[in-house]
Amino acid sequence: MTFKRMLSAAAIMTGLGASGAMADCGEVSITEMDWASSAVVTSVAKFLLENGYGCTVKTVPSSTTPAMASIAETGEPDILTELWTNSSPIYEELRAEGKLVELGHVLSDGGIEAWWIPAYLAEAHPELKTLDGILANPELVGGRFHDCPAGWACDVVDLNNARAVDMAGHGIERFQHGSGETLATAIAAAYAAKEPWFGYYWAPSSVLGKYPMVQVETAPFDPEAHHCNADPDCPDPKLSAFPVAKVVTAVAPDLPDREPEVAEFLRHMSFTNEQMGAILAWQDDNKASYEDAAVHFLTTYPETWSAWLSDDARKKLGALLQ
């Protein structure tokens, strides 16, 4: 990748939409979820839909639970770009009822959700590699569990897992961050000061690529327990690890008939965890926006995204493939 190509792609990103957006497809709405990998997926998809397929793309800021509630009640937005389905029991219900359609696995390797401690903490106190060791030594993790924001699917699961082991009774406060950015900042700050840290995080992410973390051994994955833990009204929470998540792109039920080429593109749009982790690490290192990260992906992996496209869309985007 050359700087010249980056500038060219950036120019296309900001300027081609008006001239290149032909009336091939109508308006489509797409979620702009509030975590990094999903925001990059949305930026990449928006660019390709506008400049390869001629769509007018409206982004809708959202997160997992509100997005699925909206599509169930109103049929909008049209595209839910990155859904981690294992933490949200309503997903399979909506799919079975025909209120959304699953198109493709947008993270081909699946998503990893777990509880973690920094590698330096695990090295200094090996007993903290297990949840039992943490519960017996709450002061060694600072008496705090750093959790994901309200509205994320992991919110309810983590709360019920914490209830199952009486985390509060063992002297560990559950602290919910206001955004994915502040959760990431907490890890970076802990690393900079070599301070205790214990909490939830996921892969692929730039954070786990930059800061070595050790997954805490909690309990084996129990499908029945996890299903209950994903329910805010779970009557009897039991500790369960997260499964490897199926991470999908889903759409409103009318989209495949209304915009069949868009649906076909979304069926093929898929990132490996290695690709996404590298893009997110580049974004973080360069203090770049999600749009900049999308440009970096487009210029670094043309052989990947070109395979997602129809022949006509590939021709329209031919300049980026040279």
Residue pairs with C-beta under 8 A, 6 or more apart in sequence:
1 296
1 299
1 300
5 299
6 295
6 296
6 299
8 319
9 295
9 298
9 299
9 320
10 292
10 295
12 51
12 319
12 320
13 47
13 291
13 294
13 295
16 50
16 51
17 50
17 51
20 50
20 51
20 54
20 316
21 50
21 51
21 54
21 55
21 56
22 54
23 54
24 53
24 54
24 55
24 261
24 312
25 49
25 53
25 54
25 55
25 259
25 261
25 262
26 55
26 56
26 258
26 259
27 55
27 56
27 57
27 58
28 49
28 55
28 56
28 57
28 58
28 78
28 79
28 255
28 259
28 262
29 57
29 58
29 59
29 60
29 76
29 77
29 78
29 79
30 42
30 45
30 46
30 49
30 57
30 58
30 59
30 60
30 77
30 78
30 79
30 81
31 38
31 42
31 59
31 60
31 61
31 62
31 67
31 77
31 79
31 80
31 81
31 82
32 38
32 39
32 42
32 59
32 60
32 61
32 62
33 39
33 42
33 62
33 63
33 64
33 67
33 81
33 82
34 61
34 62
34 63
34 149
34 151
34 179
34 180
35 152
35 180
36 180
36 205
36 206
36 280
36 283
36 290
37 82
37 107
37 204
37 205
37 271
37 276
37 280
38 81
38 82
39 290
40 276
40 279
40 280
40 283
40 290
40 293
40 294
40 297
41 81
41 82
41 106
41 249
41 269
41 271
42 59
42 81
42 82
42 290
43 290
43 291
43 293
43 294
44 269
44 294
44 297
44 298
44 305
45 57
45 79
45 81
45 266
45 269
46 57
46 59
46 294
47 294
47 298
48 265
48 305
48 308
48 309
48 313
48 317
49 55
49 57
49 262
49 265
50 56
50 57
51 316
51 317
52 265
52 309
52 310
52 312
52 313
52 314
52 316
52 317
53 261
53 262
53 265
53 310
53 313
55 259
55 262
58 77
60 67
60 76
60 77
62 70
62 77
63 149
63 151
63 152
64 83
64 84
64 87
64 88
64 151
64 152
64 153
65 88
65 90
65 151
65 152
65 153
66 151
67 77
67 80
67 83
68 80
68 83
68 88
68 90
68 91
68 94
68 100
70 76
70 77
71 77
71 80
71 94
71 99
71 100
71 250
71 252
72 90
72 94
72 99
72 100
75 99
75 252
75 253
75 254
76 252
77 252
78 251
78 252
78 255
78 259
79 249
79 250
79 251
79 252
79 255
79 266
80 100
80 249
80 250
80 251
81 106
81 249
82 106
82 107
82 247
82 248
82 249
83 91
83 247
83 248
83 249
83 250
84 111
84 113
84 153
84 154
84 202
84 245
84 246
84 247
85 91
85 92
85 245
85 246
85 247
85 248
86 113
86 226
86 242
86 243
86 244
86 245
86 246
87 113
87 153
87 154
87 156
87 157
87 230
87 242
87 245
88 153
88 230
89 227
89 230
89 231
91 100
91 250
94 100
95 101
95 102
95 250
98 253
99 253
100 250
100 251
100 252
100 253
101 250
101 251
101 252
101 253
101 255
101 256
102 248
102 249
102 250
103 248
103 249
103 250
103 251
103 256
103 263
103 266
103 267
104 248
104 249
104 266
104 267
104 268
104 269
104 270
105 246
105 247
105 248
105 270
106 247
106 248
106 249
106 269
106 270
106 271
107 204
107 247
107 270
107 271
107 272
107 273
107 276
108 270
108 271
108 272
108 273
109 204
109 272
109 273
109 274
110 244
110 245
110 246
110 247
110 273
111 202
111 203
111 204
111 244
111 245
111 247
112 202
112 203
112 204
112 242
112 244
112 245
112 273
113 154
113 200
113 201
113 202
113 242
113 245
114 200
114 201
114 202
114 215
114 216
114 218
114 241
114 242
115 131
115 145
115 198
115 199
115 200
115 215
115 216
115 218
116 198
116 199
116 200
116 201
116 208
116 213
116 214
116 215
116 216
117 128
117 129
117 134
117 141
117 196
117 197
117 198
117 213
117 214
117 216
118 187
118 190
118 191
118 197
118 211
118 212
118 213
118 214
119 212
119 213
119 214
120 191
120 194
121 128
121 140
121 141
121 196
121 197
121 214
122 128
122 129
122 214
125 133
125 137
125 140
127 133
127 136
127 137
128 134
128 137
128 140
128 141
128 198
128 216
129 214
129 216
129 217
130 216
130 217
130 218
131 165
131 216
131 217
131 218
131 219
131 239
134 140
134 141
134 172
134 198
134 216
135 165
135 167
135 170
135 172
136 170
138 170
138 171
138 172
139 171
140 196
141 172
141 196
141 197
141 198
142 195
142 196
142 197
142 198
143 171
143 172
143 173
144 172
144 173
144 175
144 198
144 199
145 158
145 162
145 167
145 172
145 173
145 174
145 175
145 198
145 199
145 200
146 175
146 177
146 183
146 186
146 187
146 197
146 198
146 199
146 200
147 154
147 155
147 158
147 159
147 174
147 175
147 176
147 177
147 183
147 199
147 200
148 154
148 155
148 158
148 176
148 177
148 180
148 183
148 200
149 155
149 176
149 177
149 178
149 179
149 180
149 183
150 176
153 230
154 200
154 202
154 242
155 176
156 229
156 230
156 231
156 232
157 226
157 229
157 230
157 242
158 174
158 200
159 174
160 228
160 229
160 230
160 231
160 234
160 237
161 218
161 229
161 237
161 239
161 240
162 168
162 174
163 237
164 229
164 237
164 238
164 239
165 239
167 174
168 174
172 198
177 183
177 186
183 199
183 200
183 201
184 205
184 206
184 207
186 197
186 199
187 197
187 199
187 201
187 207
187 211
187 213
188 207
188 210
188 211
189 195
190 196
190 197
191 197
191 211
198 216
201 207
201 208
201 213
202 208
203 273
203 277
204 271
204 273
204 274
204 276
204 277
204 280
205 277
205 280
206 277
206 280
206 281
206 283
206 284
207 213
207 284
208 277
209 277
209 278
209 280
209 281
210 281
210 284
218 239
218 240
218 241
219 239
219 240
219 241
220 240
220 241
221 240
221 241
221 242
221 243
222 238
222 240
223 243
225 237
225 238
225 239
225 240
226 240
226 242
226 243
228 234
228 235
228 236
228 237
228 238
229 237
229 238
229 240
249 266
249 269
251 263
251 266
255 262
255 263
256 263
261 310
261 313
264 310
265 308
265 309
265 310
265 313
268 307
268 308
269 305
269 308
270 308
271 304
275 297
275 301
275 304
279 293
279 296
279 297
279 300
280 293
282 288
282 293
282 296
283 289
283 290
283 292
283 293
283 296
286 292
288 296
297 305
298 305
298 320
299 320
302 320
302 321
306 314
306 317
306 321
309 317
314 321
